[in-house]
Amino acid sequence: MYWRCSTIKKNGLPRLLSGRGSPYVCERTLGRPMSTKDGKGIKLLAAIGLIITTIIWGSAFVVMKNSVDIISPTYLLALRFTIAAIALILVFWRKVMKINKSDLLCGGLLGVFLFVSYFFQTYGLKYTTASKNAFITTLYVILVPFLHWLFNHKKPKRNNIIAACIAVVGLALLSLEGDLSINIGDLLTLICGFFYAIHIVFIDRYTEDHDPVKMTVLQMVVAAVLSWIIAPVLEGPFDGRVIDNSMIISLLYLGIFSTMIGFLLQNVGQKYLTPNTSSILLSFESVFGLIFSVIFLGDPLTIRLMAGCALMFAAVILSEYRKKTTPSIKPGKGDVSNEQRNCNQ
């Protein structure tokens, strides 16, 4: 038997933008707390889940190369999020039936952040190059540590900041080429990176007290609804005649693998990893996008690109560097932090 503690929520709702932690309430719980060894194993699985996510997202660049030329951007978002939402509801309908008001509030807000980031990325791509769009989007790796500090009052460690800077240099080598001038597309893409950084930070906050599966379902539903509302306003009525058999296969891949499975792994993985580590791992989408482009599209592999990949791997190693006296496990369910152990004693 051990003490398990949780935060008190005002009126049953979680904190949104307040920075202060809520008072702790403790109770005796049967069983044993999660050991350090168990925690490291879960953390490793979570990291593997995020790497699988980046592999899926990296492959999507190849699979969906021509989709945006056939279906307008916002309708493409609407279709991918709708497919993902329906599939998640069918698979996890028991969990969906248990969604409460607090889940709706948190998952809905995450869905808004997700939609806004994808919306600005898609429209930014219309006015800038693909390489600059990819690079500016992944600037969230440098924003996440500071936004995590701002919203969650968790100051980033020096190695996290240095790792984020190294990752930015690596991403620049992987993505940037040619003209480096700033245009309206770059600014729209920068808004995307900012909101995706907020999305990562708030996933970390909300999955501490909420089921990440429920959070994923609600994000997909909200993003789909917003897409269907905005698409007719910006792009006129949808022409379903553009969807043929090959497009159906592409949409299913994008909806099931890239959206449903990708974001489900991200939400579950972030429950056990810090936002700083998660953002760097997720930025490996550029690395795998390069690998798949070399394999399937015949793109050349240069020394510059290999140097960029090497810097990305160095950033991950540095972000996870800890002194032996500092635990590297993010407390999860059943895990008791030092602050929690001290309450009610």
C-alpha positions as CSV (number, residue, x, y, z in Angstrom):
1,M,0.0,0.0,0.0
2,Y,1.3,3.5,-0.9
3,W,0.2,7.1,-1.1
4,R,-1.2,8.2,-4.5
5,C,-1.8,11.9,-5.0
6,S,-3.6,14.0,-7.6
7,T,-4.6,17.6,-8.2
8,I,-7.9,19.0,-7.2
9,K,-9.9,20.6,-10.1
10,K,-12.1,23.6,-9.6
11,N,-15.7,22.6,-10.3
12,G,-14.4,19.3,-11.8
13,L,-12.6,21.1,-14.5
14,P,-8.8,21.2,-15.2
15,R,-6.6,24.2,-15.2
16,L,-6.4,25.9,-18.6
17,L,-4.0,28.8,-18.8
18,S,-3.3,29.3,-15.1
19,G,0.2,28.7,-14.2
20,R,-0.1,27.7,-10.5
21,G,-0.5,24.0,-9.6
22,S,-3.7,23.0,-7.8
23,P,-3.6,21.6,-4.2
24,Y,-2.9,17.9,-3.9
25,V,-5.2,15.3,-2.5
26,C,-3.8,12.0,-1.4
27,E,-5.3,8.6,-0.8
28,R,-4.0,5.1,0.1
29,T,-3.8,2.9,-2.9
30,L,-3.2,-0.9,-3.1
31,G,-0.3,-2.2,-5.1
32,R,3.1,-0.7,-5.5
33,P,4.3,2.6,-7.1
34,M,6.0,2.5,-10.5
35,S,9.7,1.7,-10.1
36,T,12.5,3.6,-11.8
37,K,13.2,0.6,-14.0
38,D,9.5,0.3,-15.0
39,G,9.4,4.1,-15.7
40,K,12.4,3.9,-18.0
41,G,10.8,1.1,-20.0
42,I,7.6,3.0,-20.5
43,K,9.6,6.1,-21.5
44,L,11.5,4.0,-24.1
45,L,8.3,2.7,-25.5
46,A,6.9,6.2,-25.7
47,A,9.9,7.4,-27.5
48,I,9.7,4.5,-30.0
49,G,6.0,5.5,-30.5
50,L,7.0,9.0,-31.5
51,I,9.7,7.7,-33.8
52,I,7.1,5.5,-35.5
53,T,4.9,8.6,-35.8
54,T,7.7,10.5,-37.6
55,I,8.3,7.6,-39.9
56,I,4.6,7.6,-40.9
57,W,4.6,11.4,-41.3
58,G,7.8,11.3,-43.3
59,S,6.4,8.6,-45.7
60,A,3.2,10.7,-46.2
61,F,5.3,13.2,-48.2
62,V,5.9,10.5,-50.8
63,V,2.4,8.9,-50.6
64,M,0.5,12.1,-50.8
65,K,2.8,14.0,-53.1
66,N,0.0,14.8,-55.7
67,S,-3.1,14.9,-53.4
68,V,-3.0,18.7,-52.8
69,D,-3.0,19.2,-56.6
70,I,-6.3,17.4,-56.9
71,I,-8.2,18.3,-53.7
72,S,-8.2,21.9,-52.3
73,P,-6.2,22.3,-49.0
74,T,-9.0,22.8,-46.5
75,Y,-11.2,20.0,-47.9
76,L,-8.1,17.7,-47.8
77,L,-7.8,18.6,-44.1
78,A,-11.6,17.9,-43.6
79,L,-11.4,14.5,-45.3
80,R,-8.3,13.3,-43.4
81,F,-9.6,14.4,-40.0
82,T,-13.0,13.0,-40.7
83,I,-11.6,9.6,-41.7
84,A,-9.4,9.6,-38.6
85,A,-12.3,10.6,-36.3
86,I,-14.7,7.9,-37.6
87,A,-12.0,5.2,-37.3
88,L,-11.1,6.2,-33.8
89,I,-14.7,6.3,-32.7
90,L,-15.3,2.8,-34.1
91,V,-12.2,1.4,-32.4
92,F,-12.5,3.1,-29.1
93,W,-16.3,3.5,-28.8
94,R,-16.3,2.3,-25.2
95,K,-14.0,5.1,-24.2
96,V,-15.9,7.6,-26.3
97,M,-19.1,6.8,-24.3
98,K,-17.3,7.8,-21.1
99,I,-16.1,11.2,-22.3
100,N,-17.1,13.9,-19.7
101,K,-17.3,17.7,-19.7
102,S,-13.6,18.1,-18.7
103,D,-12.5,15.8,-21.5
104,L,-14.6,17.8,-24.0
105,L,-13.1,21.1,-22.8
106,C,-9.5,19.9,-23.0
107,G,-9.8,17.8,-26.1
108,G,-11.7,20.5,-27.9
109,L,-9.0,23.1,-27.2
110,L,-6.3,20.8,-28.4
111,G,-8.4,20.2,-31.6
112,V,-8.5,24.0,-32.2
113,F,-4.7,24.3,-31.8
114,L,-4.2,21.3,-34.2
115,F,-6.6,22.7,-36.8
116,V,-5.1,26.2,-36.7
117,S,-1.5,24.8,-37.1
118,Y,-2.4,22.6,-40.1
119,F,-4.6,25.3,-41.7
120,F,-1.8,27.9,-41.7
121,Q,0.8,25.3,-42.8
122,T,-1.4,24.3,-45.8
123,Y,-2.0,27.9,-46.9
124,G,1.5,28.9,-46.2
125,L,2.7,26.3,-48.7
126,K,0.7,28.1,-51.4
127,Y,3.0,31.2,-51.1
128,T,6.4,29.7,-50.2
129,T,8.6,26.8,-51.2
130,A,8.2,23.3,-49.7
131,S,11.6,23.4,-48.2
132,K,11.1,26.7,-46.3
133,N,7.6,25.5,-45.3
134,A,9.0,22.3,-43.8
135,F,11.8,24.2,-42.0
136,I,9.7,27.0,-40.5
137,T,7.1,24.5,-39.3
138,T,9.6,22.5,-37.4
139,L,10.9,25.7,-35.6
140,Y,8.5,24.5,-32.9
141,V,11.5,22.6,-31.4
142,I,13.0,26.0,-30.3
143,L,9.6,27.4,-29.1
144,V,8.4,24.4,-27.0
145,P,10.9,24.7,-24.1
146,F,10.0,28.4,-23.6
147,L,6.2,27.9,-24.0
148,H,6.5,25.0,-21.6
149,W,8.1,27.3,-19.2
150,L,5.5,30.0,-19.8
151,F,2.3,27.9,-19.5
152,N,3.5,25.1,-17.2
153,H,6.1,27.0,-15.1
154,K,8.7,24.3,-15.8
155,K,12.0,26.0,-16.6
156,P,13.9,24.2,-19.4
157,K,17.3,22.8,-18.6
158,R,20.4,24.1,-20.4
159,N,20.9,20.9,-22.4
160,N,17.3,21.1,-23.7
161,I,17.9,24.6,-25.0
162,I,21.2,23.7,-26.6
163,A,19.7,20.6,-28.1
164,A,16.8,22.6,-29.6
165,C,19.3,25.0,-31.2
166,I,21.4,22.1,-32.7
167,A,18.1,20.7,-34.0
168,V,17.3,24.0,-35.8
169,V,20.7,24.0,-37.5
170,G,20.2,20.3,-38.5
171,L,16.7,21.1,-39.9
172,A,18.2,24.1,-41.8
173,L,20.7,21.8,-43.5
174,L,17.9,19.3,-44.3
175,S,15.3,21.8,-45.5
176,L,16.6,25.1,-46.7
177,E,17.9,25.8,-50.1
178,G,17.9,28.6,-52.6
179,D,16.1,31.9,-51.7
180,L,16.1,32.7,-48.0
181,S,14.0,35.9,-48.3
182,I,10.8,36.3,-46.2
183,N,7.4,36.4,-47.8
184,I,3.7,36.1,-46.7
185,G,3.9,32.3,-47.0
186,D,6.8,32.2,-44.5
187,L,4.8,34.3,-42.0
188,L,1.7,32.0,-42.3
189,T,4.0,29.0,-41.8
190,L,5.5,30.6,-38.7
191,I,2.0,30.9,-37.2
192,C,1.6,27.2,-37.9
193,G,4.8,26.4,-36.0
194,F,3.8,28.6,-33.1
195,F,0.4,26.9,-32.7
196,Y,1.9,23.4,-33.1
197,A,4.3,24.2,-30.3
198,I,1.4,25.2,-28.1
199,H,-0.4,22.0,-29.2
200,I,2.6,19.9,-28.0
201,V,2.8,21.8,-24.6
202,F,-0.9,21.4,-23.9
203,I,-0.9,17.7,-24.8
204,D,1.7,17.3,-22.1
205,R,-0.5,19.2,-19.6
206,Y,-3.8,17.5,-20.4
207,T,-2.7,13.9,-20.8
208,E,-1.5,14.0,-17.1
209,D,-5.1,13.9,-15.9
210,H,-7.0,12.7,-19.0
211,D,-7.0,9.6,-21.2
212,P,-4.8,10.3,-24.2
213,V,-7.1,8.2,-26.4
214,K,-10.1,10.4,-25.5
215,M,-8.0,13.5,-26.2
216,T,-7.0,12.1,-29.6
217,V,-10.6,11.3,-30.6
218,L,-11.8,14.8,-29.6
219,Q,-9.0,16.5,-31.4
220,M,-9.9,14.7,-34.7
221,V,-13.6,15.5,-34.3
222,V,-13.0,19.2,-33.6
223,A,-10.5,19.6,-36.4
224,A,-12.8,17.9,-38.9
225,V,-15.8,20.0,-37.9
226,L,-13.8,23.3,-38.2
227,S,-12.4,22.1,-41.6
228,W,-15.9,21.4,-43.0
229,I,-17.1,24.8,-41.7
230,I,-14.3,26.9,-43.2
231,A,-13.7,25.0,-46.4
232,P,-16.9,26.1,-48.2
233,V,-16.3,29.7,-47.2
234,L,-12.7,29.8,-48.6
235,E,-12.9,27.2,-51.4
236,G,-16.5,27.0,-52.5
237,P,-18.5,23.7,-52.8
238,F,-16.7,20.4,-52.7
239,D,-16.4,18.5,-56.0
240,G,-16.5,14.8,-55.2
241,R,-15.8,13.8,-58.8
242,V,-12.1,14.4,-58.2
243,I,-11.9,11.4,-55.9
244,D,-11.1,8.3,-57.9
245,N,-9.9,4.8,-56.7
246,S,-6.3,5.9,-56.4
247,M,-7.3,9.0,-54.5
248,I,-9.4,6.9,-52.1
249,I,-6.3,4.8,-51.3
250,S,-4.3,7.9,-50.7
251,L,-7.0,9.4,-48.5
252,L,-7.3,6.2,-46.4
253,Y,-3.5,6.2,-45.9
254,L,-3.5,9.8,-44.9
255,G,-6.6,9.5,-42.6
256,I,-5.8,6.1,-41.0
257,F,-2.0,6.0,-40.8
258,S,-0.8,9.6,-40.9
259,T,-3.6,11.1,-38.9
260,M,-5.3,8.5,-36.7
261,I,-2.3,6.3,-35.8
262,G,0.2,9.2,-35.9
263,F,-1.7,11.4,-33.5
264,L,-2.7,8.6,-31.3
265,L,0.9,7.6,-30.8
266,Q,1.9,11.2,-30.2
267,N,-0.8,11.8,-27.5
268,V,0.0,8.5,-25.7
269,G,3.7,9.0,-26.0
270,Q,3.7,12.5,-24.7
271,K,2.1,11.3,-21.5
272,Y,5.4,9.8,-20.5
273,L,7.9,12.2,-22.1
274,T,8.7,15.9,-21.6
275,P,7.5,18.4,-24.2
276,N,11.2,19.3,-25.0
277,T,12.1,15.7,-25.8
278,S,8.8,15.1,-27.7
279,S,9.3,18.1,-29.9
280,I,12.8,17.0,-30.9
281,L,11.7,13.5,-31.6
282,L,8.8,14.7,-33.7
283,S,11.0,17.0,-35.8
284,F,12.6,13.8,-37.2
285,E,9.7,13.9,-39.6
286,S,12.2,15.9,-41.8
287,V,14.8,13.2,-41.5
288,F,12.5,10.4,-42.5
289,G,11.0,12.5,-45.2
290,L,14.5,12.9,-46.7
291,I,15.1,9.1,-46.4
292,F,11.9,8.2,-48.2
293,S,12.5,10.8,-50.9
294,V,16.0,9.3,-51.5
295,I,14.7,5.8,-51.7
296,F,11.4,6.2,-53.6
297,L,11.8,9.5,-55.5
298,G,15.5,9.3,-56.4
299,D,16.5,12.5,-54.6
300,P,20.3,12.9,-54.2
301,L,21.9,12.3,-50.8
302,T,24.5,15.0,-50.2
303,I,27.1,15.6,-47.5
304,R,25.0,18.5,-46.4
305,L,22.0,16.3,-45.8
306,M,24.0,13.7,-44.0
307,A,25.4,16.4,-41.7
308,G,21.9,17.6,-41.0
309,C,20.8,14.1,-40.0
310,A,23.9,13.8,-37.8
311,L,23.0,17.0,-36.0
312,M,19.5,15.8,-35.5
313,F,20.7,12.6,-33.8
314,A,23.1,14.6,-31.7
315,A,20.2,16.9,-30.6
316,V,18.2,13.9,-29.4
317,I,21.1,12.4,-27.4
318,L,21.9,15.8,-25.8
319,S,18.2,16.5,-24.9
320,E,18.1,13.2,-23.0
321,Y,21.5,13.7,-21.2
322,R,21.0,13.7,-17.4
323,K,23.4,13.6,-14.5
324,K,23.1,10.3,-12.6
325,T,21.7,12.2,-9.6
326,T,18.8,13.6,-11.7
327,P,15.9,11.2,-12.5
328,S,14.9,11.3,-16.1
329,I,11.4,9.9,-15.8
330,K,8.3,12.0,-16.1
331,P,5.9,10.8,-13.5
332,G,2.9,8.9,-14.9
333,K,-0.1,7.1,-13.5
334,G,0.9,5.3,-10.4
335,D,4.3,7.1,-10.2
336,V,4.8,9.3,-7.2
337,S,7.0,12.5,-7.4
338,N,8.9,14.0,-4.5
339,E,6.3,16.7,-4.2
340,Q,3.5,14.2,-4.0
341,R,5.3,12.0,-1.5
342,N,5.5,15.0,0.9
343,C,1.8,15.8,0.9
344,N,-0.4,14.7,3.8
345,Q,2.6,13.4,5.7
